[in-house]
Amino acid sequence: MKNQKETGPREKIKAAIRSIRYSGGDDGFFIATWERTDDVNRADLPKERYSYGKRFQAVGNIIDRAIDLEFNLYGSWVLSPKYGWQFAFQSFETLEPLDIDGIYKYLLKIPNVGPAMANLLIMEYEEDALEIMRTDPERVSQDIPRVSLDLAKGFQTHLLEFAETEQARVELGNILDVPHMRKNLADKLLLKYRGNAAKVVRENPYILIGFPGVGFYLADEVALKLGFDMNGLPRKKAGAMHCLDNVRGMKGDTWVTLSVLEATMIKEMGYVVEITAGLPELIKDGAIVEIDGRFATRQRARTEGYIAYRIAEMIVPDELRGNHDRNNIDGATTGGHSNGIPEPAIVADGETGDRQNDNNESDHRVGESGAAQGGTGGPDW
């Protein structure tokens, strides 16, 4: 929404999609014509924002959408120099339809319900179809041909989980409402944690660092918004991991001294006392390792040990390496050291092992912008 001017406070609008003008990307972004379905009078609506009765243009992200489905939209009005007034929504809530046509379209979103099955359910239960499917699977299995009790219970489970997911979506919309947050993050969280997504983020917002486009700074904004203590242990642990990655990214070093890490944490996070209080917990959790006053992430330490072994394998004769070369190439980074770093698995081409799995773990590399480049699995800690 570049070059758009936002005006007015955050609003809630109940509306249905009437036509889609533009749709692009896998994040659900689209521009559409909507029509308000609440009880507001057309005469009370600003003429410059609405046309053809209570219709208006809106822009936002919804992956699972369909024409005529109703939603509660949460956002603000923006004025585009090119397209005029649009309602830019940051979050939404899917509403169950009340009319037959809307219920039919809603039924088609349920797994294992096709057009024929939807018609049978509508003919049998009319406007009560969704409520009966949600509350009485035994009745559905008896009334509808070719619907077993297990299938009917599957319908029930989907509808109940959907209600929980929509509630979590609304909560996430409020939790993640910070500048520059990715618009599709709520969908990714719901895909991973389903109805528990909002609870998971409230308990530890720093798990957001494991999702693409979310680094320490954005996760930290969410944490502080939720009331997390600036000097609390969760923030210190996340900050230590971020700073350890940041120092490595600037200098290319795998291992960092305590003084360098402290200086970086002061610069990045403004700590004055107890800067490294999170380090013992991170070592205990296995997220980082410490040897002779130097620190490294577990994954980088293992990778360095493996690279050292491979280099030695190429330059040191077999008769000199003997049977213990893995542990003696660099005792600080291989599995033989008492620091507890697991030994890198040596596998032949085409095989699989711990080493390959470890190399696929989220790297959580954080650059100066704070954007994570890793996967979506969340931090190791």
C-alpha positions as CSV (number, residue, x, y, z in Angstrom):
1,M,0.0,0.0,0.0
2,K,2.8,2.3,-1.0
3,N,2.0,6.0,-1.4
4,Q,-1.4,5.5,0.4
5,K,-2.4,7.8,3.2
6,E,-4.0,6.2,6.2
7,T,-6.8,8.1,7.8
8,G,-9.0,7.5,10.8
9,P,-8.9,4.9,13.6
10,R,-9.0,1.2,13.3
11,E,-12.5,0.0,12.4
12,K,-14.5,-3.2,12.3
13,I,-16.7,-3.8,9.2
14,K,-19.0,-6.7,8.5
15,A,-19.1,-7.4,4.8
16,A,-19.3,-10.0,2.0
17,I,-17.0,-10.3,-1.1
18,R,-18.9,-9.4,-4.2
19,S,-16.2,-9.5,-6.9
20,I,-12.4,-9.8,-6.9
21,R,-10.5,-7.2,-8.9
22,Y,-7.0,-8.5,-8.3
23,S,-5.4,-11.6,-6.8
24,G,-1.7,-12.4,-6.6
25,G,0.9,-14.3,-4.7
26,D,0.6,-17.2,-2.3
27,D,0.0,-15.0,0.7
28,G,-3.7,-14.5,-0.1
29,F,-3.3,-10.8,-1.2
30,F,-6.2,-9.5,-3.2
31,I,-8.2,-6.4,-4.0
32,A,-12.0,-6.8,-4.1
33,T,-15.4,-5.1,-4.1
34,W,-17.2,-5.8,-0.8
35,E,-20.7,-5.0,0.4
36,R,-21.5,-4.2,4.0
37,T,-24.0,-6.7,5.5
38,D,-24.5,-5.0,8.8
39,D,-27.5,-2.8,9.8
40,V,-25.8,0.6,9.0
41,N,-27.9,3.0,6.9
42,R,-26.5,4.0,3.5
43,A,-27.2,7.6,4.3
44,D,-24.8,7.5,7.3
45,L,-21.9,6.3,5.2
46,P,-19.4,8.7,3.6
47,K,-20.3,9.0,-0.1
48,E,-16.7,9.2,-1.2
49,R,-15.9,5.8,0.3
50,Y,-19.0,3.8,-0.9
51,S,-20.7,3.3,-4.2
52,Y,-23.7,1.3,-5.4
53,G,-25.4,1.2,-2.1
54,K,-23.1,-0.1,0.6
55,R,-20.3,-1.4,-1.7
56,F,-16.7,-0.4,-1.2
57,Q,-13.2,-1.4,-2.2
58,A,-10.9,-3.3,0.3
59,V,-7.4,-4.6,0.2
60,G,-5.8,-7.3,2.4
61,N,-4.8,-10.9,2.7
62,I,-7.2,-13.9,2.9
63,I,-6.1,-17.2,1.6
64,D,-9.3,-19.2,2.0
65,R,-12.0,-17.0,0.4
66,A,-15.0,-17.2,-1.8
67,I,-17.5,-14.9,-3.4
68,D,-20.4,-13.9,-1.1
69,L,-18.8,-15.3,2.1
70,E,-19.1,-12.9,5.0
71,F,-16.2,-11.6,7.1
72,N,-15.6,-9.2,9.9
73,L,-12.7,-7.0,8.7
74,Y,-10.4,-5.1,11.0
75,G,-8.4,-2.2,9.6
76,S,-8.4,1.4,8.5
77,W,-9.3,3.5,5.5
78,V,-6.5,4.6,3.2
79,L,-6.5,7.0,0.3
80,S,-4.7,5.8,-2.8
81,P,-3.7,8.5,-5.4
82,K,-4.5,5.9,-8.1
83,Y,-7.4,3.9,-6.8
84,G,-9.1,6.3,-4.4
85,W,-10.5,5.2,-1.0
86,Q,-9.9,1.6,0.1
87,F,-10.4,-0.2,3.4
88,A,-7.0,-1.8,4.3
89,F,-7.7,-4.7,6.7
90,Q,-4.9,-6.3,8.7
91,S,-7.0,-9.1,10.2
92,F,-10.4,-10.7,9.6
93,E,-12.9,-13.2,11.0
94,T,-14.8,-15.6,8.8
95,L,-18.5,-15.6,9.7
96,E,-20.9,-18.6,9.3
97,P,-23.6,-17.7,6.8
98,L,-27.3,-17.6,7.7
99,D,-29.0,-17.9,4.2
100,I,-29.2,-21.1,2.1
101,D,-27.0,-19.9,-0.7
102,G,-24.2,-18.8,1.8
103,I,-24.5,-22.1,3.7
104,Y,-24.1,-24.1,0.5
105,K,-20.9,-22.2,-0.4
106,Y,-19.7,-22.6,3.2
107,L,-20.3,-26.4,3.1
108,L,-18.1,-26.7,0.0
109,K,-15.1,-25.5,2.2
110,I,-15.5,-28.6,4.4
111,P,-13.3,-31.6,3.6
112,N,-15.1,-34.4,1.9
113,V,-18.2,-32.2,1.1
114,G,-18.8,-31.8,-2.6
115,P,-21.7,-30.2,-4.5
116,A,-23.9,-33.3,-4.3
117,M,-23.3,-33.8,-0.5
118,A,-23.9,-30.1,0.1
119,N,-27.2,-30.3,-1.7
120,L,-28.3,-33.3,0.4
121,L,-27.4,-31.5,3.6
122,I,-29.3,-28.3,2.6
123,M,-32.4,-30.3,1.5
124,E,-32.4,-32.2,4.8
125,Y,-31.6,-29.4,7.3
126,E,-32.0,-26.1,5.4
127,E,-30.7,-23.2,7.5
128,D,-29.8,-25.5,10.4
129,A,-27.3,-27.6,8.4
130,L,-24.1,-26.2,10.0
131,E,-25.5,-26.3,13.6
132,I,-26.7,-29.9,13.3
133,M,-23.4,-31.0,11.7
134,R,-21.5,-29.4,14.5
135,T,-23.6,-30.8,17.4
136,D,-25.2,-34.1,16.3
137,P,-23.0,-36.3,14.0
138,E,-25.1,-39.4,14.9
139,R,-28.2,-37.7,13.3
140,V,-26.2,-36.7,10.2
141,S,-25.0,-40.3,9.7
142,Q,-28.6,-41.6,10.0
143,D,-30.2,-39.0,7.8
144,I,-27.8,-38.5,4.9
145,P,-27.0,-41.3,2.5
146,R,-23.4,-42.5,2.2
147,V,-22.4,-40.6,5.4
148,S,-20.9,-42.9,8.0
149,L,-20.6,-42.0,11.6
150,D,-16.9,-41.5,11.3
151,L,-17.4,-39.1,8.3
152,A,-20.1,-37.2,10.2
153,K,-17.7,-36.8,13.2
154,G,-15.1,-35.6,10.8
155,F,-17.5,-32.8,9.7
156,Q,-18.1,-32.0,13.4
157,T,-14.4,-31.8,14.2
158,H,-13.7,-29.5,11.3
159,L,-16.4,-27.1,12.2
160,L,-15.4,-27.0,15.9
161,E,-11.7,-26.5,15.0
162,F,-12.7,-23.9,12.5
163,A,-14.4,-21.9,15.3
164,E,-11.3,-22.1,17.5
165,T,-9.1,-21.1,14.6
166,E,-11.2,-18.1,13.8
167,Q,-11.1,-17.0,17.4
168,A,-7.3,-17.4,17.4
169,R,-7.1,-15.4,14.2
170,V,-8.9,-12.5,15.7
171,E,-6.5,-12.6,18.7
172,L,-3.5,-12.9,16.5
173,G,-4.7,-9.8,14.6
174,N,-4.4,-7.8,17.7
175,I,-1.2,-9.4,18.9
176,L,0.7,-9.0,15.6
177,D,-0.5,-5.5,15.0
178,V,3.0,-3.9,14.9
179,P,4.6,-1.9,12.1
180,H,6.2,-3.9,9.3
181,M,4.9,-7.3,10.4
182,R,4.3,-9.7,7.6
183,K,0.6,-9.8,6.6
184,N,0.4,-13.6,6.1
185,L,2.1,-14.5,9.4
186,A,-1.2,-15.2,11.2
187,D,-2.0,-17.8,8.5
188,K,1.4,-19.5,8.9
189,L,1.0,-19.6,12.7
190,L,-2.5,-21.0,12.4
191,L,-1.3,-23.6,9.9
192,K,1.4,-24.7,12.5
193,Y,-0.4,-24.3,15.8
194,R,-4.1,-24.2,14.7
195,G,-6.4,-23.0,17.4
196,N,-3.6,-22.7,19.9
197,A,-1.7,-20.2,17.8
198,A,-2.5,-17.1,19.9
199,K,-1.8,-18.9,23.1
200,V,1.6,-20.1,21.9
201,V,2.6,-16.6,20.8
202,R,1.4,-15.1,24.1
203,E,3.5,-17.6,26.1
204,N,6.7,-17.0,24.0
205,P,6.5,-14.3,21.3
206,Y,10.2,-15.0,20.4
207,I,9.1,-18.2,18.6
208,L,8.2,-15.8,15.8
209,I,11.9,-15.4,15.0
210,G,11.7,-18.9,13.4
211,F,9.3,-17.6,10.7
212,P,10.4,-16.1,7.4
213,G,10.6,-12.3,7.5
214,V,10.5,-12.1,11.3
215,G,13.7,-11.3,13.1
216,F,14.5,-10.4,16.7
217,Y,13.3,-6.8,16.5
218,L,9.8,-7.6,15.3
219,A,9.4,-10.4,17.7
220,D,10.7,-8.1,20.4
221,E,8.1,-5.5,19.6
222,V,5.4,-8.1,20.0
223,A,6.9,-9.3,23.3
224,L,7.0,-5.7,24.7
225,K,3.5,-5.0,23.5
226,L,2.4,-8.1,25.4
227,G,4.0,-6.8,28.6
228,F,7.2,-8.9,28.7
229,D,9.9,-7.6,31.0
230,M,12.7,-5.8,29.1
231,N,15.1,-7.3,31.5
232,G,13.4,-10.7,31.7
233,L,15.1,-14.0,30.9
234,P,13.1,-14.8,27.7
235,R,14.2,-11.5,26.2
236,K,17.8,-12.0,27.2
237,K,17.9,-15.5,25.7
238,A,16.4,-14.3,22.4
239,G,18.7,-11.3,22.5
240,A,21.8,-13.4,23.1
241,M,21.0,-15.6,20.2
242,H,20.3,-12.6,18.0
243,C,23.5,-10.9,19.0
244,L,25.6,-14.1,18.6
245,D,24.3,-14.4,15.0
246,N,24.8,-10.7,14.4
247,V,28.4,-10.7,15.5
248,R,29.0,-13.8,13.4
249,G,27.4,-12.1,10.4
250,M,29.5,-9.0,10.7
251,K,32.9,-10.6,11.4
252,G,32.5,-14.1,10.0
253,D,33.5,-15.7,13.3
254,T,31.8,-18.8,14.5
255,W,33.2,-18.4,18.1
256,V,32.7,-15.1,20.0
257,T,34.3,-14.0,23.3
258,L,32.1,-13.0,26.2
259,S,33.4,-9.4,26.0
260,V,32.5,-9.0,22.4
261,L,29.1,-10.6,23.0
262,E,28.4,-8.3,25.9
263,A,29.4,-5.2,23.9
264,T,27.1,-6.3,21.0
265,M,24.2,-6.9,23.4
266,I,24.6,-3.4,25.0
267,K,24.7,-1.9,21.5
268,E,21.7,-3.8,20.2
269,M,19.5,-4.1,23.3
270,G,20.6,-1.3,25.6
271,Y,21.4,-3.6,28.6
272,V,23.5,-2.2,31.4
273,V,23.5,-5.0,34.0
274,E,23.1,-8.8,33.8
275,I,23.7,-8.7,30.1
276,T,24.5,-12.3,29.6
277,A,22.0,-13.8,32.2
278,G,20.4,-15.9,29.4
279,L,23.6,-17.7,28.4
280,P,23.5,-20.4,31.0
281,E,20.0,-21.3,30.1
282,L,20.8,-21.4,26.4
283,I,23.8,-23.6,27.1
284,K,21.6,-25.9,29.2
285,D,19.0,-26.0,26.4
286,G,21.7,-26.9,23.9
287,A,21.1,-23.8,21.7
288,I,24.6,-22.5,22.1
289,V,27.9,-24.0,23.3
290,E,30.8,-22.4,25.3
291,I,34.4,-23.5,25.2
292,D,37.3,-21.6,27.0
293,G,35.2,-18.4,27.2
294,R,34.0,-18.4,23.6
295,F,30.5,-18.9,22.5
296,A,28.8,-20.3,19.3
297,T,25.5,-21.5,18.2
298,R,25.1,-25.3,18.4
299,Q,24.5,-25.7,14.7
300,R,27.5,-23.5,13.7
301,A,29.8,-25.4,16.1
302,R,28.8,-28.7,14.7
303,T,29.1,-27.4,11.1
304,E,32.6,-26.1,11.8
305,G,33.6,-29.4,13.3
306,Y,32.4,-31.3,10.3
307,I,34.2,-29.0,7.9
308,A,37.4,-29.4,9.9
309,Y,37.1,-33.1,9.7
310,R,36.5,-33.1,5.9
311,I,39.5,-30.8,5.4
312,A,41.7,-33.0,7.5
313,E,40.4,-36.0,5.6
314,M,41.7,-34.4,2.4
315,I,45.1,-33.2,3.6
316,V,46.1,-35.7,6.4
317,P,47.2,-39.2,5.3
318,D,45.1,-42.1,6.5
319,E,48.0,-43.6,8.5
320,L,48.4,-40.4,10.5
321,R,44.7,-39.9,11.2
322,G,44.1,-43.4,12.5
323,N,40.8,-44.2,14.1
324,H,40.4,-41.1,16.2
325,D,40.8,-38.3,13.7
326,R,37.3,-36.9,14.2
327,N,38.0,-36.1,17.8
328,N,41.5,-34.7,17.4
329,I,41.1,-32.4,14.4
330,D,39.7,-29.7,16.6
331,G,38.6,-30.8,20.1
332,A,36.7,-27.7,20.6
333,T,34.2,-28.3,17.9
334,T,33.9,-32.1,17.4
335,G,31.8,-34.7,19.2
336,G,34.8,-36.0,21.3
337,H,35.0,-32.8,23.4
338,S,33.4,-32.8,26.8
339,N,31.3,-29.8,25.9
340,G,28.5,-32.1,24.7
341,I,28.4,-31.1,21.1
342,P,27.1,-34.2,19.2
343,E,29.6,-35.8,16.9
344,P,28.8,-35.0,13.2
345,A,27.6,-38.1,11.4
346,I,29.7,-39.1,8.4
347,V,27.5,-40.5,5.6
348,A,28.1,-41.6,2.1
349,D,26.5,-39.9,-0.9
350,G,22.8,-40.8,-1.2
351,E,22.5,-41.8,2.5
352,T,20.9,-39.9,5.3
353,G,22.1,-39.2,8.8
354,D,22.1,-36.8,11.6
355,R,24.5,-34.5,9.8
356,Q,22.1,-34.0,6.9
357,N,19.2,-33.4,9.2
358,D,21.1,-30.9,11.2
359,N,22.1,-29.0,8.1
360,N,18.4,-28.6,7.4
361,E,17.6,-27.1,10.7
362,S,16.5,-23.5,10.9
363,D,19.6,-21.2,10.8
364,H,17.8,-18.2,12.2
365,R,20.5,-15.9,10.7
366,V,19.7,-12.3,11.4
367,G,21.1,-9.5,9.5
368,E,21.2,-5.8,10.3
369,S,17.5,-5.4,9.3
370,G,16.5,-8.0,11.8
371,A,14.9,-10.2,9.2
372,A,15.4,-13.9,9.8
373,Q,16.6,-16.0,6.9
374,G,15.9,-19.4,8.5
375,G,13.0,-21.8,8.3
376,T,9.7,-21.8,10.1
377,G,10.4,-24.2,12.8
378,G,11.1,-21.7,15.6
379,P,14.3,-21.2,17.6
380,D,16.0,-24.2,19.2
381,W,15.5,-22.7,22.6
